[in-house]
Amino acid sequence: MTPLRLRYWDARLHAAIGALPDSPADRWLRRLSVTADHGKLWFAVALVLGLRRGRLRRGALRGVGSLAVSSTVVNAVLKKLFGRVRPDLANLASHRRLSRAHHTFSFPSGHSASAGAFAAGVALESPLAGAALGPLALAVGYSRVHVGVHYPGDVVSGLAIGTGVALAGRRWWPVPPTEPARVRPASAAPALPGGEGLVVAVNPRSGPEWYDPAAEVGELLPAAEVQSASAERGVGELLAEAARSDRVRALGVAGGDGSVAAAAAVALEHDLPLVVVPAGTLNHFARDLGVETPQEAAAAVEHGRAVCVDVAEVNGVPFLNTASIGAYPELVRRRDALEGRLGRWLATAVAAARVLREEQPVSMVVDGRPVEVWILFVGNCRYTPRGLAPAWRPRLEDGLLDVQYLRADVPFSRTRAVLGALLGVSDRSSGYATVATPEVRVQLWSGPEAVAYDGETAPAASSFLFRKRSPLTVYCSRTD
């Protein structure tokens, strides 16, 4: 069908909708159209979704980011490019018309693009929430035809463009997997009814200030011994003392990733299974493991369900997630502070630009290869996406260290790193290098540096040995 023929039928359908008899829906569709002006409706929905942590909050952020991009593309570029004039409102009933006249072009519909982008962005993170928002997005699109300011083709194109922008955004802002990382099944983990024989160390400084992990753990596992860490006695000290008792059959920790790493070191030393209660801010390890709530952790303890996961170490100190030398910890801190406003990919680019401008490169030898690097990243198992924004692991049992580093001894290394992060291709930059290995030795030439691991910092040193060590048994309700 030719473009002229399409326009003809588009105009005919618009006229048919305009000739529909009066109904109570007229008033509500008019209000819906006005409410969606400038994205107000979607910003309000985003605020509600943002009250819930996890997928709904990430969906709200992704939806708003997709809306902002699609709105810019449609209003600043496509409307001016196509230049389609608004429909004639002469034959439209006055009570259906909007009070404000529109002086911009008609194709494509900006309201529809924003609606499609927001709903699709939310759906990428939370399919159920996205499905619930789908009818509302369609209603917003239809309302623009019902009040006469757009042709149906404008709305269909707008919805398609907005949805396409949201889907394309996965290239720069990858969507976390819905399935947890692969693990090994554990051969032995005792079932502890009510948590009997379990000692749980709680870090009261983890997570929100209003949240008391100790109280919740005590309610879920009333037979467990719950102890709160302090400045004088940390998680590691509490569990090490408890592990020497014959009555203890498992150790537990309620806190963030740093607390979990300290507890894992004690559990490995005493060959005891570990219970991880997600009570921190990010809970990277618990999320990859598939333990999303304290209730899931408690259920695994009650039924004796557990898995085995890889553990890495640096100079003999165990870590479960990542270790790094150089500017990476500061980059992550700044990225996390900006992510809520800019989205993950743009926040990474801005953080990289600021950090690399201020930091000095580190001269080192990585497994016998002399290099100057801005960042050295070592992950316990392979991380994805590749590049400057590794976020999750498909596996927790691959037996490998994920060694990534950003070289400073290539021309325009900082500029390439920032542009790579901005375009979502930092892993393809000539200054980016990676290797997967069970062990890597790093010798610093530029002087001692501190190594950061799982949110903690070890004393400065000039020589580091990263390697895999024996696996850890962790309680988990998964059946795979």
C-alpha positions in Angstrom: 0.0 0.0 0.0 1.4 3.4 -1.0 2.0 6.2 1.5 -0.8 8.2 0.0 -3.2 5.3 0.4 -2.1 4.8 4.0 -2.8 8.5 4.7 -6.2 8.3 3.1 -7.3 5.4 5.3 -5.6 7.0 8.4 -7.8 10.1 7.8 -10.9 8.0 7.3 -10.4 6.1 10.6 -9.7 9.4 12.4 -13.0 10.8 11.0 -14.9 7.6 12.0 -13.6 7.9 15.6 -14.5 11.6 15.7 -18.1 10.7 14.6 -18.6 8.3 17.5 -21.7 9.1 19.6 -21.3 10.9 22.9 -20.6 8.6 25.9 -19.3 8.9 29.6 -15.9 7.8 28.3 -15.4 11.1 26.5 -14.7 12.9 29.8 -12.4 10.3 31.1 -10.4 9.9 27.9 -10.0 13.7 27.8 -8.7 13.7 31.3 -6.3 10.9 30.6 -4.9 12.7 27.6 -4.3 15.8 29.7 -2.8 13.8 32.6 -0.2 12.3 30.3 1.0 15.8 29.2 4.8 16.1 29.6 4.9 12.6 31.0 3.2 13.6 34.3 1.2 10.3 34.4 4.3 8.2 34.0 6.4 10.1 36.5 3.6 9.5 39.0 3.5 5.8 38.3 7.3 5.7 38.5 7.2 7.3 42.0 4.8 4.6 43.2 6.8 1.8 41.7 10.0 3.2 43.1 8.7 2.7 46.6 9.4 -1.0 46.2 13.0 -2.1 46.0 14.2 -4.6 43.5 12.7 -5.1 40.0 9.9 -2.5 40.4 12.3 0.2 41.3 14.7 -0.7 38.5 11.7 -0.9 36.2 10.7 2.6 37.2 14.2 3.9 36.5 14.4 2.1 33.1 10.9 3.3 32.2 11.7 7.0 32.9 15.0 6.7 31.1 13.4 5.2 28.0 10.6 7.9 28.2 13.2 10.7 28.2 15.1 9.3 25.2 12.0 8.6 23.1 10.4 11.9 23.9 13.6 13.7 22.8 13.8 11.6 19.6 10.2 12.2 18.7 9.8 15.9 19.6 13.2 17.2 18.6 13.9 15.1 15.5 11.0 13.1 14.0 8.2 15.6 14.2 10.3 18.2 12.4 11.5 15.6 9.9 8.1 14.5 8.8 6.2 17.7 9.4 2.7 16.2 9.3 0.0 18.8 10.1 -2.5 18.2 13.0 -6.0 16.9 12.1 -8.8 19.3 11.4 -11.0 19.6 14.5 -13.9 21.4 12.8 -16.2 18.4 13.0 -15.2 17.3 16.5 -17.7 17.8 19.3 -16.5 20.7 21.5 -16.7 18.7 24.8 -14.1 16.3 23.4 -11.6 19.0 22.4 -8.6 19.9 24.6 -8.6 23.5 26.0 -5.0 24.0 24.8 -4.4 24.3 21.1 -1.5 22.2 19.7 1.0 24.0 17.4 3.5 21.3 16.9 3.5 18.7 14.2 1.4 15.5 14.4 3.6 12.6 13.4 4.6 10.6 15.4 2.6 11.1 18.7 4.9 12.1 21.5 2.3 11.0 24.1 2.2 7.5 22.6 6.0 7.3 22.3 6.3 8.1 26.0 3.6 5.6 26.9 5.2 2.8 24.9 8.7 3.6 26.2 7.7 3.7 29.8 5.5 0.5 29.7 8.1 -1.4 27.8 10.9 -0.2 30.0 9.1 -1.4 33.1 8.2 -4.7 31.4 11.9 -5.4 30.8 12.6 -5.5 34.5 9.1 -6.7 35.7 7.0 -8.4 33.0 4.0 -8.5 35.3 4.1 -4.8 36.1 4.7 -4.1 32.4 1.7 -6.2 31.4 -0.5 -4.2 33.9 0.7 -0.9 32.4 0.1 -2.0 28.8 -3.6 -1.3 28.7 -3.0 2.1 30.3 -0.4 2.9 27.6 -2.8 1.9 24.9 -5.5 4.0 26.4 -3.3 7.0 26.5 -2.5 6.5 22.8 -6.2 6.0 21.9 -7.2 9.1 23.9 -5.0 11.3 21.6 -7.2 10.2 18.6 -10.4 10.4 20.6 -9.7 14.1 21.4 -8.8 14.7 17.8 -5.2 15.9 18.1 -3.6 12.8 16.3 -4.3 10.4 13.5 -4.3 6.7 14.4 -1.1 6.3 12.4 0.6 8.8 14.6 -0.3 6.8 17.7 0.7 3.4 16.3 4.0 4.8 15.2 4.6 6.6 18.5 3.9 3.4 20.5 6.3 1.4 18.2 9.0 4.0 18.5 8.8 4.2 22.2 8.8 0.4 22.6 11.8 0.2 20.2 13.7 2.8 22.2 13.2 0.8 25.4 14.2 -2.5 23.8 17.3 -0.8 22.2 18.3 0.5 25.6 19.2 -3.0 26.6 22.4 -2.6 24.6 23.6 0.2 27.0 21.7 -0.8 30.1 21.6 -4.6 30.2 18.6 -6.3 31.9 19.6 -8.5 34.9 18.6 -12.2 34.4 15.4 -13.5 36.0 17.1 -16.8 36.9 19.9 -17.0 39.6 23.4 -18.1 38.8 24.2 -21.8 38.2 25.6 -23.6 41.3 26.7 -27.0 42.3 24.3 -29.2 44.5 25.5 -29.7 48.0 26.0 -33.2 49.3 25.3 -32.4 53.0 23.6 -29.6 54.9 21.7 -30.4 58.1 18.1 -29.4 58.4 17.8 -27.1 61.5 14.1 -26.9 62.6 13.6 -23.4 64.0 17.3 -22.7 63.4 18.5 -25.0 66.2 22.3 -25.3 66.1 22.6 -22.1 64.1 24.5 -19.0 65.2 23.7 -15.8 63.2 25.8 -12.7 63.3 23.9 -9.6 62.4 25.5 -6.4 61.2 23.1 -3.7 62.4 24.7 -1.0 60.2 23.7 -2.8 57.0 20.7 -1.8 55.0 18.2 1.0 55.9 18.5 2.7 59.3 14.9 1.7 60.2 15.4 -2.0 59.5 16.4 -4.4 62.3 17.7 -7.6 60.8 18.1 -9.2 64.3 14.4 -9.0 65.1 13.4 -10.5 61.8 15.9 -13.3 62.0 14.7 -14.1 65.6 11.1 -14.3 64.4 11.9 -16.5 61.4 14.3 -18.8 63.3 13.3 -18.7 67.0 15.7 -21.5 68.0 18.8 -19.8 66.4 21.3 -17.8 68.5 21.3 -14.3 67.1 24.2 -12.0 67.9 24.7 -8.3 66.9 28.1 -7.2 65.7 29.7 -4.0 67.1 32.8 -1.9 66.5 34.6 -4.0 69.1 33.4 -7.4 67.9 32.7 -7.7 64.2 30.9 -10.5 62.3 34.1 -12.5 61.8 35.0 -12.4 65.5 31.5 -13.4 66.7 31.3 -16.4 64.3 34.8 -17.5 65.0 34.1 -17.7 68.7 30.8 -19.5 68.1 32.4 -22.0 65.6 34.6 -23.4 68.3 31.6 -24.8 70.2 30.4 -28.4 69.5 26.7 -27.3 69.6 27.1 -25.2 66.4 26.1 -27.0 63.2 25.9 -24.0 60.9 26.9 -20.3 60.8 24.7 -17.4 59.5 25.1 -13.8 58.6 22.6 -11.0 58.1 24.2 -8.0 56.4 25.8 -6.8 53.2 28.4 -8.3 51.0 31.3 -7.3 53.3 29.7 -9.0 56.2 29.0 -12.1 54.1 32.6 -12.3 53.0 33.8 -12.2 56.6 31.3 -14.9 57.6 32.3 -17.1 54.6 36.0 -17.0 55.8 35.0 -18.4 59.2 32.7 -21.0 57.6 35.4 -22.2 55.3 38.0 -22.4 58.1 35.7 -24.6 60.3 34.0 -26.5 57.4 30.5 -25.4 58.3 27.6 -24.5 56.0 26.7 -20.8 55.8 23.3 -19.1 55.9 23.1 -15.8 54.0 20.3 -13.5 55.1 20.1 -10.6 52.6 20.0 -7.5 54.8 22.4 -5.1 53.1 22.0 -2.4 50.5 22.9 -4.2 47.3 23.3 -7.9 48.4 25.2 -8.9 45.2 26.1 -12.4 46.4 22.6 -13.2 47.7 21.0 -11.9 44.5 23.3 -14.1 42.3 22.7 -17.0 44.6 18.9 -16.6 44.3 18.2 -15.8 48.0 16.0 -12.7 47.6 14.4 -12.5 51.1 15.1 -13.5 54.7 12.1 -15.8 54.4 13.8 -17.8 51.6 16.9 -18.2 53.7 14.9 -19.4 56.7 13.0 -21.9 54.6 16.3 -23.4 53.3 17.6 -23.8 56.9 14.4 -25.5 58.0 14.5 -28.0 55.1 18.3 -28.5 54.9 18.6 -27.3 51.3 22.0 -26.1 50.2 24.3 -25.6 47.2 28.0 -25.3 46.7 29.6 -22.1 45.3 33.0 -21.0 44.3 35.2 -18.9 46.6 38.2 -16.8 45.6 41.0 -15.3 47.7 43.5 -12.5 47.5 46.7 -13.1 49.6 44.8 -15.7 51.6 41.7 -13.5 52.3 38.5 -15.0 50.9 36.1 -13.0 48.8 32.8 -14.0 47.1 32.2 -11.2 44.6 35.0 -9.0 43.4 38.4 -7.6 44.2 40.1 -4.6 42.6 43.2 -2.4 42.5 43.2 1.1 41.2 40.2 3.4 40.5 37.4 0.8 40.3 36.0 1.2 43.8 35.7 4.9 43.3 34.2 4.5 39.9 31.5 2.1 41.4 30.8 4.5 44.2 30.3 7.5 41.9 28.3 5.4 39.4 25.9 4.2 42.1 25.4 7.7 43.3 24.4 8.9 39.7 22.5 5.8 38.5 19.2 6.9 39.9 19.2 10.1 37.9 21.1 9.1 34.7 20.6 5.4 34.3 23.4 2.8 34.5 25.2 3.3 31.2 25.3 7.1 31.3 26.2 7.1 35.0 29.1 4.7 34.2 30.4 7.0 31.5 30.2 10.1 33.7 31.8 8.3 36.7 34.6 7.0 34.4 35.3 10.5 33.1 35.5 12.0 36.6 37.6 9.2 38.1 40.0 8.8 35.2 40.6 12.5 35.2 41.7 12.5 38.8 43.4 9.2 39.3 46.9 8.1 38.4 47.7 4.9 36.6 49.2 1.9 38.4 52.3 0.2 37.0 52.2 -3.5 37.5 53.1 -6.9 36.2 50.1 -9.2 35.5 51.2 -12.8 35.2 54.6 -11.7 33.9 53.2 -9.0 31.5 54.2 -5.4 32.4 51.3 -3.0 31.9 50.1 0.4 33.2 46.4 0.2 34.2 43.7 2.5 35.5 41.6 -0.3 36.8 42.3 -4.0 37.6 39.1 -6.0 38.3 39.1 -9.6 39.5 35.7 -11.4 39.8 34.9 -14.6 41.5 33.5 -16.4 38.4 32.9 -14.6 35.1 30.8 -11.5 35.2 28.5 -9.9 32.6 28.1 -7.5 30.9 31.8 -7.1 29.9 33.6 -3.8 30.3 33.4 -1.1 32.9 30.0 -2.1 34.3 30.1 -5.8 35.3 26.9 -6.5 37.3 26.0 -10.2 37.7 27.2 -13.7 37.1 25.6 -16.5 35.1 27.5 -19.1 37.1 28.9 -19.4 40.6 30.8 -22.6 39.9 32.9 -22.1 36.8 36.2 -22.5 38.6 37.6 -19.2 37.1 38.7 -15.8 38.0 37.4 -13.0 35.8 40.4 -10.7 35.3 39.7 -7.5 33.5 41.8 -4.4 33.3 41.8 -1.0 31.6 45.2 -0.1 30.2 46.7 3.3 30.6 49.7 2.7 28.2 47.7 3.0 25.0 47.1 6.3 23.2 44.1 8.4 24.4 43.3 5.6 26.9 41.1 7.8 29.1 39.1 9.2 26.1 38.6 5.8 24.7 37.4 4.4 28.0 34.8 7.2 28.4 33.6 6.9 24.9 33.4 3.2 25.1 31.3 3.4 28.3 29.1 6.1 26.7 28.5 3.9 23.6 28.2 0.7 25.6 31.3 -0.9 23.9 34.0 -0.4 26.6 34.8 -4.1 26.3 35.8 -3.5 22.6 38.2 -0.7 23.4 41.9 -1.3 22.5 42.8 -0.4 26.1 40.5 -3.2 27.5 42.0 -6.6 28.3 40.5 -9.7 29.9 41.5 -13.2 30.8 39.8 -16.1 32.6 42.1 -18.1 34.8 42.0 -20.0 38.1 45.0 -18.0 39.4 46.7 -14.7 38.7 49.7 -13.0 40.3 50.0 -9.2 40.3 53.2 -7.4 41.2 53.1 -3.6 41.6 56.0 -1.4 40.4 54.6 2.0 41.3 54.4 1.3 45.0 52.1 -0.4 47.5 48.3 -0.2 46.8 45.3 -1.2 48.8 43.1 -4.0 47.4 39.3 -3.6 47.7 37.2 -6.7 48.0 33.4 -7.2 48.6 33.1 -3.6 50.0 36.1 -3.9 52.3 39.7 -2.8 52.0 42.8 -4.8 52.8 46.2 -3.2 53.9 48.4 -1.9 51.1 50.8 -4.3 49.5 53.0 -4.6 46.4 52.4 -8.3 45.6 49.0 -10.0 45.2 48.1 -13.6 44.5 44.5 -14.1 43.4 43.3 -17.7 43.2 40.4 -20.0 43.7 40.0 -22.0 46.9 37.8 -24.8 48.2 34.0 -24.3 47.6 31.6 -23.0 50.2 28.3 -24.7 51.2 25.5 -22.2 51.4 21.8 -22.8 52.4 19.5 -22.1 49.5 16.0 -23.2 48.6 16.7 -23.8 45.0 16.2 -27.3 43.6 18.3 -27.2 40.4 
